[in-house]
C-alpha cells in the first residue's frame, strides 16, 4: 500500500466530476470499519493529522479519528482506478468530555465517570504539555509490562 501526498489527491479529485455525498462521521479516538467494493492498492488521506486509515484486508479499512476536522479519503486499485473518494468528518465525542474555560485559558477532561486530563488543541500550553508527558509515560509503562513474560 502506498500513501500519497495532498498534491496527488488533488490530481485524482480533479480527474472526475464531483459528486456530493454525505461525509463519513468518525469520532476522535474511535475506530470505524469501512468496506470498499474492490481490492485496494493505495489509500490516501488528505490530512493524516485529522484521521488515520489502516487496511485490515484489501477490502476493509479501519478509520480512526485523531482530532476534530474534515479531510478526505481516496482509495485506488492496483491500476490506479478510483474505488472510493469520501469526505471524512471527525468530531469530538458528544458525551463524557468537559471543557473548563478560565479566562482565556482552556482545560479539557474526559469524564467517564471520573475526570482525567485529556489534551485538545487549544488547551493551555503547560497543561497540554504536562498531560502529554504523563500520558506518554503511561503508554510506555503499559508497553513495557505487556512485553514482560
URLINSUL-V657893 format. One record per residue. N is the residue number from 1. SS is DSSP state (H for helix, E for strand, - for the rest). BURIAL is b if it has 9 or more other C-alpha atoms within 8 Angstrom, else e. D_CENTER is the distance of its C-alpha to the mean C-alpha in Angstrom with 1 decimal. Layout:
n->N ss->SS burial->BURIAL d_center->D_CENTER
n->N ss->SS burial->BURIAL d_center->D_CENTER
This chain:
n->1 ss->- burial->e d_center->18.2
n->2 ss->E burial->e d_center->17.9
n->3 ss->- burial->e d_center->15.1
n->4 ss->- burial->b d_center->16.6
n->5 ss->- burial->e d_center->16.5
n->6 ss->H burial->b d_center->16.0
n->7 ss->H burial->e d_center->19.8
n->8 ss->H burial->e d_center->19.8
n->9 ss->H burial->b d_center->17.4
n->10 ss->H burial->e d_center->19.9
n->11 ss->H burial->e d_center->22.7
n->12 ss->H burial->e d_center->21.4
n->13 ss->H burial->b d_center->20.7
n->14 ss->H burial->e d_center->24.1
n->15 ss->- burial->e d_center->25.9
n->16 ss->- burial->e d_center->25.9
n->17 ss->- burial->e d_center->26.4
n->18 ss->- burial->e d_center->23.5
n->19 ss->- burial->e d_center->23.2
n->20 ss->- burial->e d_center->21.9
n->21 ss->- burial->e d_center->19.6
n->22 ss->- burial->e d_center->17.7
n->23 ss->- burial->e d_center->14.0
n->24 ss->E burial->e d_center->11.9
n->25 ss->E burial->e d_center->10.9
n->26 ss->E burial->b d_center->7.8
n->27 ss->E burial->b d_center->8.1
n->28 ss->E burial->b d_center->6.5
n->29 ss->- burial->e d_center->7.1
n->30 ss->- burial->e d_center->8.3
n->31 ss->E burial->b d_center->8.3
n->32 ss->E burial->e d_center->9.9
n->33 ss->E burial->e d_center->12.5
n->34 ss->E burial->e d_center->13.4
n->35 ss->E burial->e d_center->16.9
n->36 ss->- burial->b d_center->18.3
n->37 ss->- burial->e d_center->22.0
n->38 ss->- burial->e d_center->22.9
n->39 ss->- burial->e d_center->22.1
n->40 ss->- burial->b d_center->19.4
n->41 ss->- burial->b d_center->20.2
n->42 ss->E burial->b d_center->17.6
n->43 ss->E burial->b d_center->13.9
n->44 ss->E burial->b d_center->12.8
n->45 ss->E burial->b d_center->9.7
n->46 ss->- burial->b d_center->11.2
n->47 ss->- burial->b d_center->9.0
n->48 ss->- burial->e d_center->7.0
n->49 ss->- burial->e d_center->6.8
n->50 ss->- burial->b d_center->4.7
n->51 ss->E burial->b d_center->2.1
n->52 ss->E burial->b d_center->4.4
n->53 ss->E burial->b d_center->7.5
n->54 ss->E burial->e d_center->10.5
n->55 ss->E burial->b d_center->13.9
n->56 ss->E burial->e d_center->15.7
n->57 ss->E burial->e d_center->18.7
n->58 ss->- burial->b d_center->19.7
n->59 ss->- burial->b d_center->19.1
n->60 ss->E burial->b d_center->16.2
n->61 ss->E burial->b d_center->12.5
n->62 ss->E burial->b d_center->10.0
n->63 ss->E burial->b d_center->6.6
n->64 ss->E burial->b d_center->4.2
n->65 ss->E burial->b d_center->2.6
n->66 ss->- burial->b d_center->3.4
n->67 ss->- burial->b d_center->6.2
n->68 ss->- burial->b d_center->8.2
n->69 ss->E burial->e d_center->9.0
n->70 ss->E burial->b d_center->9.8
n->71 ss->E burial->b d_center->9.4
n->72 ss->E burial->b d_center->11.0
n->73 ss->E burial->b d_center->11.1
n->74 ss->E burial->b d_center->14.6
n->75 ss->E burial->b d_center->16.1
n->76 ss->E burial->b d_center->19.7
n->77 ss->- burial->b d_center->22.4
n->78 ss->- burial->e d_center->24.7
n->79 ss->- burial->e d_center->26.9
n->80 ss->- burial->e d_center->24.2
n->81 ss->- burial->e d_center->24.5
n->82 ss->E burial->b d_center->21.7
n->83 ss->E burial->b d_center->20.5
n->84 ss->E burial->b d_center->17.6
n->85 ss->E burial->b d_center->16.4
n->86 ss->E burial->b d_center->14.0
n->87 ss->E burial->b d_center->12.4
n->88 ss->E burial->b d_center->9.0
n->89 ss->E burial->b d_center->9.4
n->90 ss->E burial->b d_center->6.9
n->91 ss->E burial->b d_center->9.7
n->92 ss->- burial->e d_center->11.0
n->93 ss->- burial->e d_center->12.9
n->94 ss->- burial->e d_center->16.4
n->95 ss->- burial->e d_center->18.4
n->96 ss->- burial->b d_center->18.8
n->97 ss->E burial->b d_center->17.8
n->98 ss->E burial->e d_center->20.6
n->99 ss->E burial->e d_center->20.7
n->100 ss->E burial->e d_center->24.1
n->101 ss->E burial->e d_center->25.4
n->102 ss->E burial->e d_center->28.4
n->103 ss->- burial->e d_center->29.9
n->104 ss->- burial->e d_center->27.5
n->105 ss->E burial->e d_center->25.3
n->106 ss->E burial->b d_center->22.4
n->107 ss->E burial->b d_center->21.4
n->108 ss->E burial->b d_center->18.6
n->109 ss->E burial->b d_center->19.2
n->110 ss->E burial->b d_center->17.9
n->111 ss->E burial->b d_center->21.1
n->112 ss->- burial->e d_center->21.4
n->113 ss->- burial->e d_center->24.4
n->114 ss->- burial->e d_center->25.0
n->115 ss->E burial->e d_center->23.1
n->116 ss->E burial->e d_center->21.3
n->117 ss->E burial->b d_center->19.8
n->118 ss->E burial->e d_center->16.1
n->119 ss->- burial->b d_center->14.7
n->120 ss->- burial->e d_center->13.6
n->121 ss->- burial->e d_center->14.0
n->122 ss->- burial->e d_center->17.6
n->123 ss->- burial->b d_center->19.0
n->124 ss->- burial->b d_center->22.3
n->125 ss->H burial->e d_center->22.1
n->126 ss->H burial->e d_center->24.2
n->127 ss->H burial->b d_center->22.6
n->128 ss->H burial->b d_center->19.1
n->129 ss->H burial->e d_center->20.6
n->130 ss->H burial->e d_center->22.6
n->131 ss->H burial->b d_center->19.8
n->132 ss->H burial->b d_center->17.7
n->133 ss->H burial->e d_center->20.8
n->134 ss->H burial->e d_center->21.6
n->135 ss->H burial->e d_center->18.3
n->136 ss->H burial->e d_center->18.3
n->137 ss->H burial->e d_center->21.9
n->138 ss->H burial->e d_center->21.2
n->139 ss->H burial->e d_center->18.6
n->140 ss->H burial->e d_center->21.2
n->141 ss->H burial->e d_center->23.9
n->142 ss->H burial->e d_center->22.2
n->143 ss->H burial->e d_center->21.8
n->144 ss->H burial->e d_center->25.5
n->145 ss->H burial->e d_center->26.7
n->146 ss->H burial->e d_center->24.9
n->147 ss->H burial->e d_center->26.6
n->148 ss->- burial->e d_center->30.0
n->149 ss->- burial->e d_center->32.4
